[in-house]
Amino acid sequence: MSYNLQVTIDGNSGFCFGVVYAIDMAEEILAEDGYLYCLGDIVHNDEEVERLKAKGLKIIAHEDLENLQGEKVLIRAHGEAPDTYRTALKNNITLIDASCPVVLKLQNRIKTTHEEKEPILIFGKHGHAEVIGLQGQTNNEALVFQDISELDHVDLPAKFTLYSQTTKSTEKFYQIKEELINRGYDVKANDTICRQVSNRNEDLESFVTNFDKIIFVSGKKSSNGKVLYEVCLKYNPNTYFISQAEDLDINTFSPGDKIGICGATSTPMWLMEKVKSTLESF
């Protein structure tokens, strides 16, 4: 029996420019040198990381950086804390800095605010690479929270500046700002959310309503993936989260279904193409 699924990939999905920039830089050096160290996963997508590892990319942790000497190391789009640059200088390491310009701008703003002795709150995911880099600009003095309930029993200063990880939900950021003002705090809010990410929300709203079912492709570690998946689910309850084509279950679909495929800013287009061809083979 033929299922005849009609499958369409969202033209606005795929890598954001920060990720494209980092991967292009890595591939250029890999083509020349045959190998390259990268501090942490170059992108929060296991399939893309494996593809680049096969070309010679070596993923290392911060503790490994301490033991490297005279090598080239890529800094991914998420950016790094000042400590990383100090270690590189000490160990004669050449840093290939692919920090996203949006992240770098945010780091500079946070650093300036910290130097002006203003208390800082960062709305972001605990332990996320970008957030660690942002906190590093404040000697780890900024308070990071990923849900406002974490602040319920915290003794906050009367006045502070609120920042956000670049891939967070704009809507949630402004809800948090309003809630903190309602609690009586003097809040200076700096909306530093990447517009390439936040515009995807609107694009997805209109995309997902055209289909019977939505396949959302993303790495499980992607913060942006979680945000965008929730957007899809809100406007099309028949949304399924997968990380690879092998996660697809033929029993999910009915003959003649119109299927839309979309993904996070860390989801490669080749992976969505693979998901499409797998669906078409059903």
C-alpha positions as CSV (number, residue, x, y, z in Angstrom):
1,M,0.0,0.0,0.0
2,S,1.3,3.4,-0.9
3,Y,1.1,6.2,1.6
4,N,1.7,9.0,-0.9
5,L,2.7,11.5,1.8
6,Q,3.1,15.1,0.6
7,V,6.2,16.5,2.2
8,T,7.5,20.1,2.3
9,I,10.5,21.5,4.1
10,D,10.2,25.0,5.6
11,G,12.5,27.3,3.6
12,N,13.2,29.5,6.6
13,S,14.6,26.6,8.7
14,G,18.2,25.6,8.8
15,F,21.4,27.1,10.2
16,C,21.4,30.7,11.4
17,F,24.3,32.9,10.1
18,G,26.4,32.4,13.3
19,V,26.4,28.6,12.9
20,V,27.1,28.9,9.1
21,Y,30.0,31.1,9.8
22,A,31.5,28.7,12.4
23,I,31.1,25.6,10.2
24,D,32.5,27.3,7.1
25,M,35.5,28.4,9.1
26,A,36.0,24.9,10.5
27,E,35.7,23.2,7.0
28,E,38.2,25.6,5.5
29,I,40.8,24.7,8.1
30,L,40.0,21.0,8.0
31,A,40.5,21.0,4.2
32,E,44.0,22.6,4.7
33,D,45.3,20.9,7.9
34,G,43.3,17.7,8.1
35,Y,42.3,18.3,11.7
36,L,41.1,21.1,14.0
37,Y,40.3,21.3,17.7
38,C,37.0,22.7,18.7
39,L,36.1,23.9,22.2
40,G,32.8,22.1,22.9
41,D,30.3,20.8,20.3
42,I,30.5,23.2,17.3
43,V,26.7,23.1,17.1
44,H,24.0,21.5,19.3
45,N,23.3,18.8,16.7
46,D,24.9,15.4,17.1
47,E,24.5,14.5,13.4
48,E,26.3,17.6,12.2
49,V,29.0,17.1,14.8
50,E,29.6,13.5,13.6
51,R,29.8,14.7,10.0
52,L,32.6,17.2,10.9
53,K,34.4,14.7,13.2
54,A,34.7,12.4,10.2
55,K,36.5,15.3,8.4
56,G,38.9,15.6,11.4
57,L,37.2,17.9,13.9
58,K,38.3,17.1,17.4
59,I,35.9,18.2,20.2
60,I,37.7,19.1,23.4
61,A,36.6,20.4,26.8
62,H,38.0,23.4,28.7
63,E,40.2,21.1,30.9
64,D,41.8,19.8,27.7
65,L,42.7,23.3,26.6
66,E,45.0,23.6,29.7
67,N,47.1,20.7,28.3
68,L,47.3,21.9,24.7
69,Q,50.3,23.7,23.4
70,G,50.8,25.6,20.1
71,E,47.6,24.3,18.4
72,K,44.7,25.9,16.6
73,V,41.4,25.8,18.5
74,L,38.1,26.9,17.2
75,I,35.7,29.0,19.4
76,R,32.2,28.2,18.3
77,A,29.3,30.7,17.7
78,H,28.3,30.6,21.5
79,G,31.3,32.6,22.5
80,E,33.7,32.1,25.4
81,A,34.5,33.7,28.8
82,P,37.7,35.8,29.2
83,D,39.5,32.8,31.0
84,T,39.6,30.9,27.7
85,Y,41.5,33.7,26.0
86,R,44.0,33.9,28.9
87,T,44.6,30.2,28.7
88,A,45.2,30.4,24.9
89,L,47.7,33.2,25.4
90,K,49.6,31.3,28.1
91,N,49.7,28.0,26.0
92,N,50.6,29.7,22.7
93,I,47.3,28.5,21.2
94,T,45.9,30.2,18.0
95,L,42.2,30.8,18.5
96,I,40.0,30.7,15.5
97,D,37.3,32.9,16.8
98,A,33.9,32.1,15.3
99,S,31.9,33.7,18.0
100,C,28.6,35.0,16.7
101,P,28.6,38.8,16.3
102,V,25.2,39.0,18.1
103,V,26.8,37.1,21.1
104,L,29.9,39.3,21.0
105,K,27.8,42.4,21.1
106,L,25.9,41.1,24.1
107,Q,29.2,40.1,25.9
108,N,30.5,43.7,25.5
109,R,27.2,45.2,26.8
110,I,27.3,42.9,29.9
111,K,30.9,43.7,30.5
112,T,30.3,47.4,30.3
113,T,27.3,47.2,32.7
114,H,29.4,45.1,35.1
115,E,32.2,47.7,35.0
116,E,29.6,50.3,35.9
117,K,29.0,48.3,39.1
118,E,25.4,47.6,38.1
119,P,23.9,44.3,39.4
120,I,23.0,41.9,36.4
121,L,20.4,39.2,36.0
122,I,20.7,36.9,33.0
123,F,17.6,35.0,31.7
124,G,19.3,31.8,30.3
125,K,19.8,28.1,30.6
126,H,22.1,27.0,33.4
127,G,25.3,25.5,32.1
128,H,24.7,26.6,28.5
129,A,27.9,27.5,26.6
130,E,26.7,31.0,25.7
131,V,25.5,31.7,29.3
132,I,28.9,30.6,30.8
133,G,30.6,33.0,28.4
134,L,28.2,35.8,29.4
135,Q,28.6,35.2,33.1
136,G,32.4,35.2,32.6
137,Q,32.2,38.9,31.6
138,T,31.0,39.6,35.1
139,N,33.6,37.4,37.0
140,N,30.6,35.0,37.5
141,E,28.9,37.6,39.6
142,A,25.7,37.9,37.4
143,L,22.7,35.9,38.6
144,V,21.5,33.4,36.0
145,F,17.9,32.0,36.1
146,Q,16.0,30.0,33.5
147,D,12.6,30.3,35.2
148,I,11.2,33.3,37.2
149,S,10.2,30.9,40.0
150,E,13.9,30.5,40.8
151,L,13.8,34.2,42.0
152,D,10.9,33.7,44.4
153,H,13.1,33.3,47.5
154,V,16.1,35.3,46.3
155,D,17.1,38.6,47.9
156,L,17.5,40.7,44.8
157,P,18.9,44.3,44.7
158,A,16.2,47.0,44.4
159,K,17.6,48.0,41.0
160,F,19.3,45.8,38.3
161,T,19.8,45.3,34.6
162,L,18.1,42.3,32.9
163,Y,19.8,40.6,30.0
164,S,18.9,37.4,28.0
165,Q,20.6,34.6,26.3
166,T,20.3,35.3,22.6
167,T,18.2,32.3,21.7
168,K,15.5,32.7,24.4
169,S,11.8,33.5,23.7
170,T,11.2,37.3,23.3
171,E,7.7,36.9,24.6
172,K,8.9,35.2,27.8
173,F,11.6,37.8,28.2
174,Y,9.1,40.6,28.3
175,Q,6.8,38.6,30.6
176,I,9.7,38.3,33.0
177,K,10.4,42.0,32.8
178,E,6.8,42.9,33.6
179,E,6.6,40.4,36.4
180,L,9.8,41.8,38.1
181,I,8.5,45.4,37.7
182,N,5.2,44.3,39.3
183,R,7.2,42.8,42.2
184,G,8.5,46.4,42.8
185,Y,12.0,46.2,41.3
186,D,13.6,49.0,39.2
187,V,14.4,46.9,36.1
188,K,16.4,48.1,33.1
189,A,15.7,45.5,30.5
190,N,18.1,44.9,27.6
191,D,16.5,42.9,24.9
192,T,19.5,41.1,23.3
193,I,17.6,38.2,21.7
194,C,18.7,37.4,18.2
195,R,16.1,38.6,15.7
196,Q,17.1,35.8,13.3
197,V,15.9,33.4,16.0
198,S,12.9,35.4,17.2
199,N,11.6,36.0,13.6
200,R,11.5,32.2,13.2
201,N,8.7,32.1,15.7
202,E,6.5,34.2,13.4
203,D,7.6,32.2,10.3
204,L,6.8,28.9,12.0
205,E,3.3,30.1,13.1
206,S,2.3,30.6,9.5
207,F,4.2,27.5,8.2
208,V,2.8,24.9,10.6
209,T,-0.9,25.7,10.2
210,N,-0.7,24.5,6.5
211,F,-0.1,20.8,7.4
212,D,-1.7,17.8,8.9
213,K,1.4,16.9,10.8
214,I,4.7,18.6,11.5
215,I,8.1,16.9,12.0
216,F,10.4,19.2,14.0
217,V,14.0,18.2,13.6
218,S,16.5,19.3,16.3
219,G,19.3,18.1,18.5
220,K,18.1,17.4,22.1
221,K,20.7,19.8,23.5
222,S,19.5,22.8,21.5
223,S,17.9,25.5,23.6
224,N,16.6,27.2,20.5
225,G,15.2,23.9,19.4
226,K,13.1,23.6,22.5
227,V,11.7,27.1,22.1
228,L,10.8,26.6,18.4
229,Y,9.3,23.1,19.0
230,E,6.9,24.7,21.6
231,V,5.9,27.3,19.0
232,C,5.1,24.5,16.5
233,L,3.2,22.6,19.1
234,K,1.1,25.6,20.0
235,Y,0.0,26.2,16.4
236,N,-0.2,22.6,15.3
237,P,-0.8,20.0,18.1
238,N,0.3,17.2,15.6
239,T,3.9,18.2,15.9
240,Y,6.6,15.5,16.5
241,F,10.1,16.1,17.8
242,I,12.9,14.0,16.2
243,S,16.7,14.2,16.1
244,Q,17.3,11.9,13.1
245,A,15.4,10.2,10.3
246,E,15.6,6.9,12.1
247,D,13.3,8.4,14.8
248,L,10.4,8.4,12.3
249,D,7.6,5.9,13.0
250,I,5.6,4.9,9.9
251,N,2.5,4.3,12.1
252,T,2.3,8.1,12.9
253,F,1.2,8.8,9.3
254,S,-2.0,8.2,7.3
255,P,-2.3,8.0,3.5
256,G,-2.4,11.4,1.8
257,D,-1.1,13.3,4.9
258,K,0.4,16.7,4.2
259,I,3.7,16.8,6.2
260,G,5.7,19.9,7.0
261,I,9.4,19.6,8.1
262,C,11.1,22.4,10.1
263,G,14.0,22.7,12.5
264,A,16.1,24.7,14.9
265,T,18.8,27.3,14.0
266,S,21.3,24.4,14.7
267,T,19.6,21.9,12.4
268,P,21.4,21.3,9.1
269,M,19.4,21.4,5.8
270,W,20.9,18.1,4.7
271,L,19.4,16.4,7.8
272,M,15.9,17.8,7.0
273,E,16.4,16.6,3.3
274,K,17.2,13.1,4.7
275,V,14.0,13.2,6.8
276,K,12.0,14.2,3.7
277,S,13.3,11.4,1.6
278,T,12.7,8.9,4.4
279,L,9.1,10.1,4.7
280,E,8.6,9.8,0.9
281,S,9.9,6.2,1.0
282,F,7.0,5.2,3.3
